[in-house]
Amino acid sequence: MPWNQPGNNDNKDPWGNRKKQDGPPDLDELVKKITGFFGGGNGRSGKSSSGGGKAFITIGLIIIGLVWGFTGIYTIDEAEQGVVLHFGEYDRTVGAGLGWVPRGIEKVIKVNTDEMRNASVSGVMLTKDINIVEVDVGIQYQIASPEDYLFKLGDVEGTLDQASESALRQVVGASNVDAILTTDKERIQDELKVEIEQVLAQYKSGLNVRTVTLKRVRPPREVNEAFEEVNRAAQDAKREIQDAEAYENEKLPLAKADAEKARQQADAYQATILAKANGEVARFKQLLPQYQAAPEVTRTRLYLETVEEVMSNSSKIMIDAEGGNNMIYLPLDQIMKKNRETNNVK
């Protein structure tokens, strides 16, 4: 039988004739429950709904507080320093490590203080002796004071460029062109570093200049060839000086050794002659009493000893023959013996 046939006592109409507990949930009742949980609604469910709304608000505030707290955590690396601002005004500088600031009240700006930064300055300068040179300078610097670097100057890098160019013109203007191009580059670099540091300290830039290097120094094109000749001559002179020093280092020790050898030989000769002279003096002192006691005998003995000494070293003997003709006697056996001994010794 159809569900809508007249006389049907089952009353199975799905749109409202069925019993309430057997149909779908009432939408109005569901909306009331939801609004009551969030703090709305009234009637008999008002008390429980108000308590649920307060709990939801408390949980929400806790979550917001936790999120706000976590957003205030910061980390500073070893190469950095942190500048803390309190309502936009500088408050303090913190070092490496983990920290926390109340977000919205304080702010941390990280600055790398270990990084080596580079800058360069170039220009055409007038020297002391009224010459023109083109100079390029490289500068390496670090941030020494983060708070000064951030707040003392509006354009720190621009200030560094201006200070460097001013110092460069001052130092180059006090030097001759030959010195700049050849021998005084290191002095000029040192003076530039000092001048730039003084200017940056006056402005409280927070920078620390590490090195200043003259990258390129060029003379005007019209006299470039002449300056190249000067440089070549300077290099040649330096090379000659080095060669002379090498020759000196080679010959001087040998000369000192020869001088020491000659001095030692002279000392030995002096000692020998003095000893011999002292021996002769002692011998004559011994002969003096004998001569005083018997002059004629002593004189004859000395004469014979002297003749014996002279004749023993002579290879020729002269014999006084009768009739006035002298004859030279050559002892051939002695001469040959002496030659043999000499050859054996060699």
VEXNUMAR-739889 format. One line per 2 residues: number of its first residue (from 1); their letters; for each residue x, y, z of C-alpha. Coordinates in nm, 3 decimals, padded with zeros to 5 digits. Layout:
BEGIN
NUM> A> X:Y:Z  ...
//
This chain:
BEGIN
1> MP> 00.000:00.000:00.000  00.142:00.343:-00.084
3> WN> 00.264:00.551:00.209  00.021:00.836:00.130
5> QP> -00.293:00.621:00.062  -00.602:00.735:00.258
7> GN> -00.687:00.521:00.550  -00.331:00.427:00.624
9> ND> -00.313:00.423:01.001  00.062:00.379:01.011
11> NK> 00.102:00.748:00.926  00.450:00.707:00.774
13> DP> 00.479:01.061:00.631  00.852:01.142:00.649
15> WG> 00.805:01.521:00.668  00.644:01.557:01.005
17> NR> 00.386:01.291:01.076  00.648:01.057:01.224
19> KK> 00.728:01.066:01.591  00.982:01.329:01.693
21> QD> 01.235:01.091:01.846  01.245:00.887:01.524
23> GP> 01.324:01.185:01.292  01.645:01.381:01.225
25> PD> 01.785:01.615:01.501  01.634:01.958:01.530
27> LD> 01.866:02.222:01.372  01.758:02.492:01.614
29> EL> 01.851:02.279:01.909  02.193:02.202:01.759
31> VK> 02.266:02.572:01.700  02.169:02.651:02.056
33> KI> 02.411:02.390:02.193  02.700:02.522:01.986
35> TG> 02.638:02.884:02.081  02.599:02.782:02.444
37> FF> 02.943:02.611:02.440  03.105:02.933:02.318
39> GG> 02.935:03.140:02.585  02.603:03.219:02.414
41> GN> 02.247:03.091:02.472  02.032:03.106:02.788
43> GR> 01.782:02.903:02.982  01.870:02.587:03.158
45> SG> 02.201:02.540:02.967  02.331:02.894:03.039
47> KS> 02.548:02.803:03.339  02.742:02.525:03.169
49> SS> 02.777:02.730:02.851  02.934:03.023:03.041
51> GG> 03.193:02.796:03.202  03.291:02.641:02.870
53> GK> 03.341:02.985:02.713  03.573:03.099:02.990
55> AF> 03.782:02.785:02.957  03.812:02.838:02.581
57> IT> 03.923:03.197:02.630  04.181:03.092:02.889
59> IG> 04.324:02.825:02.662  04.337:03.070:02.376
61> LI> 04.521:03.326:02.588  04.772:03.062:02.700
63> II> 04.839:02.957:02.342  04.882:03.318:02.235
65> GL> 05.119:03.377:02.528  05.327:03.073:02.440
67> VW> 05.351:03.179:02.077  05.446:03.532:02.183
69> GF> 05.709:03.397:02.421  05.864:03.168:02.161
71> TG> 05.887:03.449:01.908  06.107:03.642:02.153
73> IY> 06.380:03.376:02.162  06.693:03.466:01.962
75> TI> 07.039:03.319:01.898  07.363:03.515:01.848
77> DE> 07.648:03.335:01.665  08.012:03.347:01.774
79> AE> 08.098:03.593:01.497  07.811:03.829:01.587
81> QG> 07.696:04.073:01.850  07.337:04.168:01.918
83> VV> 07.213:04.525:01.964  06.895:04.537:02.175
85> LH> 06.645:04.817:02.115  06.386:04.904:02.382
87> FG> 06.088:05.068:02.213  06.319:05.160:01.924
89> EY> 06.591:05.313:02.144  06.934:05.157:02.204
91> DR> 06.940:04.970:02.534  07.236:04.727:02.540
93> TV> 07.470:04.504:02.340  07.472:04.129:02.399
95> GA> 07.728:03.866:02.304  07.704:03.522:02.152
97> GL> 07.452:03.275:02.291  07.080:03.214:02.339
99> GW> 06.858:03.494:02.472  06.503:03.625:02.499
101> VP> 06.337:03.963:02.459  05.971:04.060:02.496
103> RG> 05.845:04.077:02.139  05.691:04.412:02.056
105> IE> 05.878:04.584:02.340  06.238:04.500:02.251
107> KV> 06.411:04.407:01.928  06.751:04.247:01.855
109> IK> 06.964:04.353:01.556  07.247:04.111:01.476
111> VN> 07.579:04.255:01.354  07.870:04.041:01.227
113> TD> 08.183:04.179:01.395  08.427:03.917:01.261
115> EM> 08.356:03.968:00.892  08.638:04.136:00.700
117> RN> 08.479:04.400:00.477  08.638:04.568:00.177
119> AS> 08.628:04.920:00.038  08.824:05.094:-00.236
121> VS> 08.912:05.454:-00.316  09.072:05.590:-00.633
123> GV> 09.153:05.928:-00.777  09.398:06.156:-00.950
125> ML> 09.626:06.324:-00.694  09.878:06.609:-00.700
127> TK> 10.213:06.531:-00.535  10.444:06.756:-00.337
129> DI> 10.672:06.818:-00.636  10.375:06.919:-00.856
131> NI> 10.329:06.590:-01.039  10.007:06.405:-01.109
133> VE> 09.957:06.039:-01.022  09.662:05.802:-01.042
135> VD> 09.617:05.610:-00.717  09.393:05.313:-00.628
137> VG> 09.369:05.214:-00.262  09.210:04.904:-00.107
139> IQ> 09.084:04.910:00.254  08.993:04.618:00.478
141> YQ> 08.793:04.692:00.793  08.575:04.534:01.061
143> IA> 08.291:04.654:01.280  08.433:04.718:01.627
145> SP> 08.133:04.887:01.794  07.793:04.767:01.666
147> ED> 07.593:05.040:01.842  07.807:05.317:01.693
149> YL> 07.796:05.152:01.352  07.414:05.140:01.358
151> FK> 07.321:05.473:01.518  07.604:05.729:01.513
153> LG> 07.617:05.787:01.136  07.356:05.767:00.868
155> DV> 07.593:05.639:00.596  07.894:05.466:00.747
157> EG> 08.033:05.333:00.419  08.000:05.674:00.256
159> TL> 08.181:05.834:00.548  08.458:05.576:00.514
161> DQ> 08.499:05.657:00.143  08.515:06.032:00.208
163> AS> 08.760:05.993:00.497  08.981:05.764:00.289
165> ES> 08.986:06.000:-00.009  09.068:06.297:00.214
167> AL> 09.351:06.109:00.387  09.483:05.990:00.050
169> RQ> 09.501:06.343:-00.088  09.674:06.464:00.226
171> VV> 09.940:06.192:00.232  10.007:06.194:-00.143
173> GA> 10.024:06.573:-00.141  10.304:06.556:00.116
175> SN> 10.517:06.308:-00.083  10.729:06.330:-00.396
177> VD> 10.627:06.135:-00.701  10.948:05.927:-00.709
179> AI> 10.892:05.813:-00.352  10.530:05.722:-00.422
181> LT> 10.618:05.517:-00.728  10.929:05.342:-00.595
183> TD> 11.051:05.337:-00.237  10.793:05.486:00.002
185> KE> 10.483:05.276:-00.064  10.492:05.108:00.275
187> RI> 10.532:05.441:00.455  10.240:05.589:00.261
189> QD> 10.020:05.288:00.346  10.100:05.324:00.717
191> EL> 10.028:05.697:00.715  09.701:05.642:00.529
193> KV> 09.587:05.387:00.787  09.663:05.627:01.074
195> EI> 09.484:05.920:00.908  09.173:05.716:00.825
197> EQ> 09.152:05.574:01.177  09.173:05.921:01.329
199> VL> 08.889:06.055:01.113  08.666:05.753:01.179
201> AQ> 08.733:05.781:01.555  08.625:06.146:01.551
203> YK> 08.295:06.053:01.385  08.245:05.750:01.613
205> SG> 08.180:05.528:01.315  08.232:05.202:01.503
207> LN> 08.477:05.076:01.237  08.826:04.937:01.284
209> VR> 09.060:04.966:00.984  09.277:04.655:00.950
211> TV> 09.487:04.713:00.637  09.537:04.980:00.373
213> TL> 09.699:04.873:00.044  09.818:05.075:-00.252
215> KR> 09.681:04.859:-00.532  09.800:05.069:-00.821
217> VR> 10.003:05.388:-00.862  10.053:05.514:-01.214
219> PP> 10.222:05.826:-01.350  10.073:06.035:-01.630
221> RE> 10.095:05.880:-01.976  10.326:06.153:-02.106
223> VN> 10.606:06.057:-01.868  10.522:05.693:-01.819
225> EA> 10.826:05.572:-02.018  11.063:05.787:-01.813
227> FE> 10.921:05.650:-01.490  10.956:05.297:-01.623
229> EV> 11.324:05.369:-01.690  11.362:05.494:-01.334
231> NR> 11.203:05.177:-01.201  11.428:04.958:-01.415
233> AA> 11.734:05.151:-01.298  11.628:05.108:-00.937
235> QD> 11.584:04.733:-00.991  11.926:04.711:-01.157
237> AK> 12.086:04.899:-00.869  11.920:04.668:-00.620
239> RE> 12.043:04.363:-00.811  12.399:04.497:-00.824
241> IQ> 12.393:04.561:-00.452  12.275:04.208:-00.389
243> DA> 12.552:04.067:-00.612  12.813:04.276:-00.429
245> EA> 12.685:04.156:-00.093  12.701:03.796:-00.215
247> YE> 13.060:03.846:-00.334  13.150:04.002:00.000
249> NE> 12.995:03.713:00.189  13.197:03.471:-00.022
251> KL> 13.539:03.641:-00.008  13.538:03.794:00.337
253> PL> 13.558:03.464:00.532  13.849:03.348:00.313
255> AK> 14.032:03.677:00.364  13.980:03.656:00.738
257> AD> 14.114:03.300:00.739  14.426:03.404:00.543
259> AE> 14.480:03.698:00.774  14.456:03.475:01.078
261> KA> 14.702:03.228:00.924  14.952:03.506:00.849
263> RQ> 14.915:03.641:01.202  14.982:03.299:01.352
265> QA> 15.291:03.255:01.130  15.418:03.597:01.231
267> DA> 15.367:03.513:01.596  15.559:03.186:01.550
269> YQ> 15.843:03.363:01.365  15.860:03.626:01.634
271> AT> 15.879:03.363:01.904  16.154:03.175:01.715
273> IL> 16.369:03.483:01.658  16.329:03.599:02.015
275> AK> 16.423:03.257:02.148  16.727:03.243:01.920
277> AN> 16.833:03.594:02.017  16.789:03.517:02.384
279> GE> 17.002:03.202:02.335  17.279:03.403:02.168
281> VA> 17.271:03.658:02.446  17.297:03.383:02.705
283> RF> 17.588:03.223:02.516  17.779:03.550:02.494
285> KQ> 17.719:03.613:02.860  17.879:03.275:02.929
287> LL> 18.177:03.358:02.702  18.239:03.694:02.861
289> PQ> 18.410:03.560:03.177  18.621:03.324:02.966
291> YQ> 18.728:03.606:02.735  18.816:03.828:03.028
293> AA> 19.029:03.549:03.176  19.209:03.451:02.850
295> PE> 19.132:03.693:02.564  19.378:03.551:02.310
297> VT> 19.277:03.191:02.357  18.907:03.271:02.353
299> RT> 18.945:03.486:02.040  19.128:03.207:01.855
301> RL> 18.870:02.948:01.958  18.582:03.165:01.841
303> YL> 18.757:03.224:01.509  18.814:02.856:01.449
305> ET> 18.452:02.768:01.540  18.322:03.032:01.300
307> VE> 18.545:02.910:01.014  18.435:02.555:01.081
309> EV> 18.072:02.652:01.064  18.117:02.845:00.739
311> MS> 18.327:02.579:00.572  18.084:02.304:00.665
313> NS> 17.811:02.473:00.460  18.030:02.546:00.156
315> SK> 18.074:02.312:-00.143  18.388:02.490:-00.266
317> IM> 18.721:02.500:-00.091  19.003:02.741:-00.180
319> ID> 19.356:02.620:-00.106  19.642:02.865:-00.062
321> AE> 19.918:02.713:-00.268  20.285:02.802:-00.260
323> GG> 20.399:03.049:-00.519  20.098:03.272:-00.487
325> NN> 19.853:03.084:-00.710  19.536:02.987:-00.531
327> MI> 19.360:02.665:-00.623  18.992:02.585:-00.581
329> YL> 18.917:02.238:-00.461  18.577:02.088:-00.544
331> PL> 18.482:01.792:-00.320  18.279:01.603:-00.580
333> DQ> 18.193:01.315:-00.350  18.041:01.553:-00.096
335> IM> 17.850:01.741:-00.364  17.701:01.421:-00.508
337> KK> 17.609:01.297:-00.162  17.439:01.623:-00.082
339> NR> 17.243:01.611:-00.412  17.126:01.258:-00.338
341> ET> 17.004:01.360:00.004  16.823:01.657:-00.145
343> NN> 16.647:01.437:-00.405  16.545:01.186:-00.141
345> VK> 16.392:01.460:00.069  16.188:01.585:-00.227
//
